[in-house]
């Protein structure tokens, strides 16, 4: 639904016309109390909703009691569903919960800083979990339906707004403040800008956020295309990402100072800046005093913001006495509509729909009565990603499958060095300096005698980062003090202390993860050849993280091979037992915002552990839980690994959704939203955005991938064919206006033995030929023709619940 923005802009203009200059500055920088005195609402735009409303309230600028909301799969997981209706339904829940929390004064963000629609042309990107894959059409339709669902059906007002992130060509983290995304005009128009244009026309998002990077040398927040394109496409409100003005000055050197940065951002038509006000306000004051920024500049930006607020129905004349919008009153939007049984059911459905079956020789599905055992670090873990909310109800794989299992994380003791402050405690002065072990005293790590030592489980997540869990408490060691109560903690005390206080690794600086270091304090890196007993490496002299370092070494109590053998004996597990091996990438430790992956390969310790399982068992189902593609060429070819499933994290019903698929209650029918490469050797430099030259993504890849974009199997078999191409079809209001629209009739017949969904995918080559893609991992269509390089996805549809023998005919517009 496309709403009339001019009506709301007129309201904003009339409101601003009655403000003095001082009041306009209050409207921009004042407290909520001061803004409300002017008649402005108490809400703002700073709310996250990547896959559910984020109302954790656990950061220093947003500290308070958490509010439980419904959490869905990460966007990369939602993208794997290829299901537009499901995305709309998820958006409905997110929009409803967001408005309900605002009405209850439990949240103040009603124009979400989501969805992220950056093109994921490189799978090593640290924020891979946040976006919808590597294809503009898939992203525009799925994220577009999410936006439409959030917005609701009111013809004049928006229930919950959306902010597209990040404009544009933003797909690398390590040097994100200074990197320069260079590309040809062809790629810029046909790939990087295309997704923004399509989604804006399709779903009318309320806002767009500019990115950190430079684009062909130009700072994104100073980019004239913001004004030339985004305004032309009809975007009401534009905001910069956090600290972009400061970074343009001190790191990019694209502005002389704050005054110059503000002027250049205003010239680009950016309305508001997510900036540190200690930097922005003095710069703005100076800019106004010097006449560099005029009242007309302030008016334009404020009118655009108030236009958005009017669209949300929260300007003074639109409010009820209780502060809720007349369009979305508290009587209809309140806590009774948050975290409901219906929304949890939808989360479970989305979890199962997002699962992608990559390999299966008939092992799956397994019976829930079979002799099945779970192994791996992900079997009983439900980790948060940075933009996730918190839920009252979360289910791990172990809980969902109701099976016994072992995480296969080694047991160790920690021996401390007398050099660390935590071991210089007068209470332990009589201990042998060479035999001080780590124990716990009210959560704090302290030196103790060996007989009092704590038992720990240690896990190597990538080639250098570990987590350490205290067995007695089940908590991870962290440098965040228990009383801190925030996840963006910075240690300013100078002391380096460890506390067994974290449920999992979840903090901005990954304070719960440590690198193993040598005598010189340099990080050690491991390979699959030396990873199986990595903690025994005699080069290890300590650990470090963002807060500092501590000297320590580790003593083996039980290693992985011994643990497996012990478990086999204890539970009488035969060689032919069904083993579900659950491995993957931790969303905070392996990759996150500000840190890209160095490699796409399955991490070395996990690969080494999986090899130990392969030595002992002949029927392994590998379940990869990861928010990004993983290099598993070796595992895909291993005879012992008879099936492979991939799922993203995120859904509160993750374990139940996975169990539904493994046990065959739901046939998998998800499809890959990104190319899975065979290894790092098929990737270019992560900061090289010329995907055409480098043969990156399915659009331009000439080599054979491990798994193609759009690939995925089901438990059934299908016959699929074009029937005929009809004459140009009428285009309805919800379609992007194209001159040449055709409707294709497609026959889908389930010739297998189980009910299953099926995803129809139509590709068009550069010369206009149309291809119907099936289930070939290398990219052949249903007729066996190779889909040419340069062909792009032009239409897709998920057909639901096709029973055995059923024949379904659908029409798809291209």
Secondary structure by P-SEA (a helix, b strand, c coil): ccccaaaaaaaaaaaaaaccaaaaaaaccccaaaaaaaccccccccccccccccccccccccccbbbbbbbcccaaaaaaaccaaaaaaaaaaaaaaaaaaaaacccccccccccccccccccccccccccccccaaaaaaaaaaaaaaaaccccccccbbbbcccccccccccccccccccccaaaaaaccaaaaaaaaacccccbbbbccccccccccccccccccccccccccbbbbccaaaaaacccccccccaaaaaaaaaaaccccccccccccaaaaaaaaaaccccaaaaaaaaaaaaaaaaaaccccccccccccccccccccccccccccaaaaaaaaaaaaaacccccccccccccccccccccccccccccccccbbbbcccccccccccbbbbccbbbbbbbbbcccccccccccccccccbbbbbbcccbbbbbccccbbbbbbbbccccccccccccccccccccccccccccccccccbbbbbcccccccccccccbbbbbccccbbbbbcccccccccccccccccccccccccbbbbbcccaaaaaaaaaaaaccccccccbbbbbbccccccccccccccccccaaaaaaaaaaaacccbbbbbbbcccccccccccccccccbbbbbbccccaaaaaaaaaaacccccbbbbcccccccccccccccccccccccccccccccccccccccccccccbbbbbcccccbbbbccccccccbbbbbbbbbbccccccbbbbbbbbbcccbbbbbbcccccccccccccccccccccbbbbbccccccbbbbbbbcc
